[in-house]
Amino acid sequence: MNRLSIRNSEFSISPNPNNGEFKVLLSNTAELPKLITILDYQGKEVKAIANPGNYEYNFNLSNLSSGLYIINAFYKDKTETKRFVKN
């Protein structure tokens, strides 16, 4: 069963809010996520990274509309979800 990790955060978003350019920093734990997805507030996937091999990712979503976005990191036995605001 997947669970939402709240207390032991596996990643952070910086800066938040942002102008579409931001970093996702993964915790230096042994396990990397299997998939990272970014969804708009309506649930439409706007970006996905399968089998990421790094602990830091730079994103440029400046071409997207301002609003609230959701980032999901899917691990072997859990999913972590965070939100960010694009100005």
VMD Tcl script that builds the backbone (N, CA, C; Angstrom):
set m [mol new atoms 261]
animate dup $m
set s [atomselect $m all]
$s set {name element resname resid chain x y z} {
  {N N MET 1 A 0.833 -1.166 0.000}
  {CA C MET 1 A 0.000 0.000 0.000}
  {C C MET 1 A 0.886 1.240 0.000}
  {N N ASN 2 A 0.551 2.235 -0.825}
  {CA C ASN 2 A 1.292 3.487 -0.858}
  {C C ASN 2 A 0.825 4.374 0.276}
  {N N ARG 3 A 1.755 5.172 0.787}
  {CA C ARG 3 A 1.396 6.118 1.833}
  {C C ARG 3 A 2.009 7.464 1.498}
  {N N LEU 4 A 1.432 8.494 2.016}
  {CA C LEU 4 A 1.937 9.839 1.809}
  {C C LEU 4 A 2.917 10.170 2.917}
  {N N SER 5 A 4.141 10.519 2.540}
  {CA C SER 5 A 5.159 10.879 3.532}
  {C C SER 5 A 5.040 12.362 3.839}
  {N N ILE 6 A 4.794 12.691 5.092}
  {CA C ILE 6 A 4.668 14.087 5.477}
  {C C ILE 6 A 5.797 14.485 6.416}
  {N N ARG 7 A 6.063 13.696 7.422}
  {CA C ARG 7 A 7.057 14.059 8.435}
  {C C ARG 7 A 8.483 13.943 7.920}
  {N N ASN 8 A 8.819 12.892 7.245}
  {CA C ASN 8 A 10.169 12.669 6.748}
  {C C ASN 8 A 10.208 12.976 5.265}
  {N N SER 9 A 10.296 14.235 4.946}
  {CA C SER 9 A 10.226 14.663 3.558}
  {C C SER 9 A 11.421 14.144 2.775}
  {N N GLU 10 A 11.142 13.600 1.605}
  {CA C GLU 10 A 12.187 13.048 0.741}
  {C C GLU 10 A 12.678 14.062 -0.288}
  {N N PHE 11 A 11.931 15.171 -0.499}
  {CA C PHE 11 A 12.392 16.170 -1.456}
  {C C PHE 11 A 11.868 17.550 -1.091}
  {N N SER 12 A 12.525 18.562 -1.650}
  {CA C SER 12 A 12.096 19.939 -1.437}
  {C C SER 12 A 12.078 20.661 -2.781}
  {N N ILE 13 A 11.337 21.760 -2.825}
  {CA C ILE 13 A 11.202 22.588 -4.019}
  {C C ILE 13 A 11.731 23.967 -3.670}
  {N N SER 14 A 12.625 24.482 -4.501}
  {CA C SER 14 A 13.209 25.782 -4.208}
  {C C SER 14 A 13.408 26.576 -5.497}
  {N N PRO 15 A 12.996 27.826 -5.564}
  {CA C PRO 15 A 12.153 28.526 -4.603}
  {C C PRO 15 A 10.683 28.155 -4.796}
  {N N ASN 16 A 9.900 28.470 -3.811}
  {CA C ASN 16 A 8.465 28.235 -3.884}
  {C C ASN 16 A 7.782 29.342 -3.094}
  {N N PRO 17 A 7.058 30.234 -3.763}
  {CA C PRO 17 A 6.661 30.274 -5.173}
  {C C PRO 17 A 7.837 30.625 -6.080}
  {N N ASN 18 A 7.613 30.415 -7.398}
  {CA C ASN 18 A 8.662 30.652 -8.378}
  {C C ASN 18 A 8.058 31.173 -9.684}
  {N N ASN 19 A 8.944 31.494 -10.636}
  {CA C ASN 19 A 8.515 32.009 -11.940}
  {C C ASN 19 A 8.505 30.909 -13.003}
  {N N GLY 20 A 8.594 29.670 -12.577}
  {CA C GLY 20 A 8.646 28.540 -13.502}
  {C C GLY 20 A 10.011 27.888 -13.543}
  {N N GLU 21 A 11.011 28.588 -13.014}
  {CA C GLU 21 A 12.349 28.021 -12.905}
  {C C GLU 21 A 12.591 27.673 -11.443}
  {N N PHE 22 A 12.854 26.391 -11.171}
  {CA C PHE 22 A 13.012 25.944 -9.792}
  {C C PHE 22 A 13.810 24.654 -9.761}
  {N N LYS 23 A 14.218 24.268 -8.546}
  {CA C LYS 23 A 14.954 23.022 -8.328}
  {C C LYS 23 A 14.125 22.088 -7.472}
  {N N VAL 24 A 14.218 20.820 -7.770}
  {CA C VAL 24 A 13.718 19.780 -6.886}
  {C C VAL 24 A 14.947 19.092 -6.321}
  {N N LEU 25 A 15.078 19.157 -5.005}
  {CA C LEU 25 A 16.220 18.559 -4.324}
  {C C LEU 25 A 15.751 17.323 -3.583}
  {N N LEU 26 A 16.287 16.174 -3.968}
  {CA C LEU 26 A 15.939 14.915 -3.321}
  {C C LEU 26 A 16.849 14.676 -2.134}
  {N N SER 27 A 16.306 14.085 -1.109}
  {CA C SER 27 A 17.088 13.728 0.065}
  {C C SER 27 A 18.168 12.730 -0.335}
  {N N ASN 28 A 19.307 12.799 0.290}
  {CA C ASN 28 A 20.403 11.869 -0.011}
  {C C ASN 28 A 20.197 10.523 0.669}
  {N N THR 29 A 19.023 9.975 0.514}
  {CA C THR 29 A 18.737 8.651 1.053}
  {C C THR 29 A 19.156 7.606 0.031}
  {N N ALA 30 A 19.156 6.361 0.434}
  {CA C ALA 30 A 19.589 5.283 -0.463}
  {C C ALA 30 A 18.642 5.096 -1.642}
  {N N GLU 31 A 17.373 5.418 -1.439}
  {CA C GLU 31 A 16.386 5.147 -2.485}
  {C C GLU 31 A 16.032 6.409 -3.263}
  {N N LEU 32 A 16.152 6.334 -4.583}
  {CA C LEU 32 A 15.674 7.395 -5.460}
  {C C LEU 32 A 14.270 7.030 -5.928}
  {N N PRO 33 A 13.449 8.028 -6.250}
  {CA C PRO 33 A 12.110 7.694 -6.727}
  {C C PRO 33 A 12.171 6.988 -8.079}
  {N N LYS 34 A 11.138 6.202 -8.359}
  {CA C LYS 34 A 11.017 5.527 -9.653}
  {C C LYS 34 A 10.495 6.476 -10.725}
  {N N LEU 35 A 9.738 7.486 -10.273}
  {CA C LEU 35 A 9.107 8.422 -11.206}
  {C C LEU 35 A 8.831 9.726 -10.481}
  {N N ILE 36 A 9.051 10.855 -11.175}
  {CA C ILE 36 A 8.658 12.167 -10.691}
  {C C ILE 36 A 7.711 12.745 -11.727}
  {N N THR 37 A 6.539 13.201 -11.293}
  {CA C THR 37 A 5.589 13.826 -12.210}
  {C C THR 37 A 5.218 15.209 -11.695}
  {N N ILE 38 A 4.932 16.101 -12.643}
  {CA C ILE 38 A 4.414 17.427 -12.314}
  {C C ILE 38 A 3.063 17.544 -13.003}
  {N N LEU 39 A 2.061 17.902 -12.200}
  {CA C LEU 39 A 0.692 18.026 -12.694}
  {C C LEU 39 A 0.209 19.448 -12.498}
  {N N ASP 40 A -0.635 19.913 -13.435}
  {CA C ASP 40 A -1.293 21.191 -13.179}
  {C C ASP 40 A -2.423 20.940 -12.178}
  {N N TYR 41 A -3.078 22.003 -11.744}
  {CA C TYR 41 A -4.080 21.850 -10.697}
  {C C TYR 41 A -5.284 21.021 -11.146}
  {N N GLN 42 A -5.489 20.881 -12.454}
  {CA C GLN 42 A -6.592 20.062 -12.968}
  {C C GLN 42 A -6.197 18.602 -13.118}
  {N N GLY 43 A -4.961 18.275 -12.784}
  {CA C GLY 43 A -4.497 16.892 -12.820}
  {C C GLY 43 A -3.843 16.468 -14.121}
  {N N LYS 44 A -3.642 17.394 -15.049}
  {CA C LYS 44 A -2.988 17.089 -16.322}
  {C C LYS 44 A -1.470 17.043 -16.119}
  {N N GLU 45 A -0.852 15.957 -16.550}
  {CA C GLU 45 A 0.597 15.826 -16.424}
  {C C GLU 45 A 1.289 16.774 -17.399}
  {N N VAL 46 A 2.198 17.604 -16.877}
  {CA C VAL 46 A 2.924 18.550 -17.716}
  {C C VAL 46 A 4.399 18.188 -17.855}
  {N N LYS 47 A 4.888 17.290 -16.987}
  {CA C LYS 47 A 6.294 16.859 -17.042}
  {C C LYS 47 A 6.427 15.556 -16.270}
  {N N ALA 48 A 7.298 14.670 -16.764}
  {CA C ALA 48 A 7.571 13.417 -16.059}
  {C C ALA 48 A 9.027 13.028 -16.269}
  {N N ILE 49 A 9.621 12.477 -15.218}
  {CA C ILE 49 A 10.988 11.952 -15.292}
  {C C ILE 49 A 10.932 10.527 -14.746}
  {N N ALA 50 A 11.207 9.559 -15.609}
  {CA C ALA 50 A 11.219 8.158 -15.188}
  {C C ALA 50 A 12.625 7.759 -14.772}
  {N N ASN 51 A 12.715 6.994 -13.695}
  {CA C ASN 51 A 13.980 6.482 -13.179}
  {C C ASN 51 A 15.056 7.556 -13.062}
  {N N PRO 52 A 14.753 8.615 -12.302}
  {CA C PRO 52 A 15.761 9.660 -12.140}
  {C C PRO 52 A 17.007 9.110 -11.461}
  {N N GLY 53 A 18.145 9.570 -11.887}
  {CA C GLY 53 A 19.398 9.072 -11.330}
  {C C GLY 53 A 20.177 10.117 -10.565}
  {N N ASN 54 A 19.589 11.295 -10.388}
  {CA C ASN 54 A 20.261 12.382 -9.683}
  {C C ASN 54 A 19.468 12.800 -8.463}
  {N N TYR 55 A 20.118 13.537 -7.578}
  {CA C TYR 55 A 19.456 14.042 -6.381}
  {C C TYR 55 A 18.995 15.488 -6.530}
  {N N GLU 56 A 19.289 16.109 -7.692}
  {CA C GLU 56 A 18.888 17.497 -7.932}
  {C C GLU 56 A 18.451 17.653 -9.381}
  {N N TYR 57 A 17.320 18.329 -9.560}
  {CA C TYR 57 A 16.788 18.572 -10.905}
  {C C TYR 57 A 16.422 20.030 -11.047}
  {N N ASN 58 A 16.827 20.629 -12.156}
  {CA C ASN 58 A 16.432 21.993 -12.486}
  {C C ASN 58 A 15.307 21.917 -13.505}
  {N N PHE 59 A 14.232 22.627 -13.230}
  {CA C PHE 59 A 13.087 22.651 -14.127}
  {C C PHE 59 A 12.890 24.056 -14.661}
  {N N ASN 60 A 12.417 24.136 -15.901}
  {CA C ASN 60 A 12.006 25.403 -16.486}
  {C C ASN 60 A 10.618 25.189 -17.072}
  {N N LEU 61 A 9.625 25.638 -16.343}
  {CA C LEU 61 A 8.239 25.545 -16.785}
  {C C LEU 61 A 7.681 26.940 -17.028}
  {N N SER 62 A 8.557 27.870 -17.425}
  {CA C SER 62 A 8.140 29.255 -17.617}
  {C C SER 62 A 7.120 29.409 -18.739}
  {N N ASN 63 A 7.009 28.427 -19.616}
  {CA C ASN 63 A 6.039 28.476 -20.702}
  {C C ASN 63 A 4.623 28.116 -20.247}
  {N N LEU 64 A 4.466 27.663 -19.018}
  {CA C LEU 64 A 3.153 27.277 -18.510}
  {C C LEU 64 A 2.472 28.449 -17.813}
  {N N SER 65 A 1.169 28.346 -17.683}
  {CA C SER 65 A 0.373 29.383 -17.033}
  {C C SER 65 A 0.697 29.480 -15.552}
  {N N SER 66 A 0.474 30.653 -14.994}
  {CA C SER 66 A 0.611 30.836 -13.551}
  {C C SER 66 A -0.439 29.999 -12.844}
  {N N GLY 67 A -0.097 29.534 -11.646}
  {CA C GLY 67 A -1.067 28.773 -10.876}
  {C C GLY 67 A -0.404 27.782 -9.949}
  {N N LEU 68 A -1.221 26.900 -9.417}
  {CA C LEU 68 A -0.785 25.875 -8.485}
  {C C LEU 68 A -0.448 24.593 -9.250}
  {N N TYR 69 A 0.696 23.983 -8.931}
  {CA C TYR 69 A 1.133 22.742 -9.551}
  {C C TYR 69 A 1.457 21.728 -8.463}
  {N N ILE 70 A 1.420 20.469 -8.836}
  {CA C ILE 70 A 1.650 19.375 -7.897}
  {C C ILE 70 A 2.803 18.520 -8.401}
  {N N ILE 71 A 3.723 18.193 -7.502}
  {CA C ILE 71 A 4.828 17.288 -7.833}
  {C C ILE 71 A 4.647 16.007 -7.030}
  {N N ASN 72 A 4.678 14.883 -7.726}
  {CA C ASN 72 A 4.608 13.568 -7.094}
  {C C ASN 72 A 5.934 12.858 -7.293}
  {N N ALA 73 A 6.452 12.274 -6.238}
  {CA C ALA 73 A 7.638 11.420 -6.319}
  {C C ALA 73 A 7.192 10.026 -5.902}
  {N N PHE 74 A 7.286 9.083 -6.825}
  {CA C PHE 74 A 6.837 7.716 -6.592}
  {C C PHE 74 A 8.038 6.840 -6.242}
  {N N TYR 75 A 8.022 6.316 -5.025}
  {CA C TYR 75 A 9.067 5.420 -4.554}
  {C C TYR 75 A 8.543 3.992 -4.578}
  {N N LYS 76 A 9.384 3.060 -4.242}
  {CA C LYS 76 A 9.000 1.645 -4.258}
  {C C LYS 76 A 7.769 1.378 -3.399}
  {N N ASP 77 A 7.733 1.954 -2.196}
  {CA C ASP 77 A 6.634 1.631 -1.281}
  {C C ASP 77 A 5.870 2.843 -0.761}
  {N N LYS 78 A 6.072 4.004 -1.390}
  {CA C LYS 78 A 5.338 5.198 -0.974}
  {C C LYS 78 A 5.331 6.238 -2.085}
  {N N THR 79 A 4.476 7.223 -1.903}
  {CA C THR 79 A 4.397 8.363 -2.800}
  {C C THR 79 A 4.439 9.621 -1.963}
  {N N GLU 80 A 5.240 10.593 -2.386}
  {CA C GLU 80 A 5.265 11.878 -1.702}
  {C C GLU 80 A 4.756 12.935 -2.659}
  {N N THR 81 A 3.910 13.811 -2.150}
  {CA C THR 81 A 3.291 14.856 -2.965}
  {C C THR 81 A 3.548 16.215 -2.332}
  {N N LYS 82 A 3.918 17.166 -3.176}
  {CA C LYS 82 A 4.100 18.557 -2.726}
  {C C LYS 82 A 3.479 19.482 -3.756}
  {N N ARG 83 A 3.203 20.700 -3.316}
  {CA C ARG 83 A 2.643 21.717 -4.210}
  {C C ARG 83 A 3.611 22.881 -4.355}
  {N N PHE 84 A 3.530 23.553 -5.499}
  {CA C PHE 84 A 4.265 24.789 -5.661}
  {C C PHE 84 A 3.428 25.755 -6.473}
  {N N VAL 85 A 3.749 27.034 -6.323}
  {CA C VAL 85 A 3.032 28.091 -7.020}
  {C C VAL 85 A 3.956 28.690 -8.065}
  {N N LYS 86 A 3.442 28.776 -9.296}
  {CA C LYS 86 A 4.153 29.460 -10.368}
  {C C LYS 86 A 3.495 30.821 -10.547}
  {N N ASN 87 A 4.288 31.873 -10.361}
  {CA C ASN 87 A 3.768 33.236 -10.505}
  {C C ASN 87 A 3.683 33.644 -11.955}
}
mol reanalyze $m
mol bondsrecalc $m
mol representation Tube
mol addrep $m
